[in-house]
Amino acid sequence: MQQGLAEAALTLRGISAFEITNWTADVENNQVVRYKVTMHVAFKVEHHTTTP
């Protein structure tokens, strides 16, 4: 989760929350080797207006 949030923060500003909508794991030799999550990230949209 932290890695996904860090990746999102590279291009998004103002992240305020996230929701995990799916969580899975890869297993090899009866050991969890990788987790995968699907997350929705909430962030503030900044509107920029131009003055003519």
C-alpha positions in Angstrom: 0.0 0.0 0.0 2.8 2.4 0.9 4.5 1.8 -2.4 1.3 2.5 -4.3 0.7 5.7 -2.4 4.2 6.8 -3.0 3.8 6.1 -6.7 0.6 8.1 -6.9 2.2 11.0 -5.0 4.7 11.4 -7.9 2.0 12.9 -10.1 -0.8 13.9 -7.7 -0.9 16.6 -5.1 -3.1 16.9 -2.1 -3.8 13.2 -1.5 -6.2 13.0 1.4 -7.2 9.4 1.6 -7.3 6.0 -0.1 -9.5 3.0 -0.1 -8.4 -0.6 -0.8 -11.0 -2.2 -3.0 -9.2 -5.5 -3.7 -6.3 -7.3 -2.1 -4.6 -10.4 -3.4 -1.3 -12.2 -3.0 1.0 -14.3 -5.1 2.2 -17.6 -3.5 5.3 -19.6 -4.5 6.4 -22.7 -2.6 3.7 -22.1 0.0 5.0 -18.6 0.8 3.5 -15.2 0.1 6.0 -13.6 -2.3 4.0 -10.5 -3.4 0.9 -8.6 -2.4 -1.2 -6.7 -4.9 -3.8 -4.1 -4.0 -6.3 -2.1 -6.0 -6.8 1.3 -4.4 -8.9 4.3 -5.0 -7.0 7.5 -4.2 -8.7 10.7 -3.1 -7.1 14.0 -3.8 -8.1 17.7 -4.2 -8.6 19.0 -7.7 -7.1 22.5 -8.1 -8.8 24.8 -10.5 -6.6 27.4 -12.1 -8.3 30.4 -13.7 -6.8 32.8 -16.1 -7.6 36.4 -16.3 -7.9 37.9 -19.8 
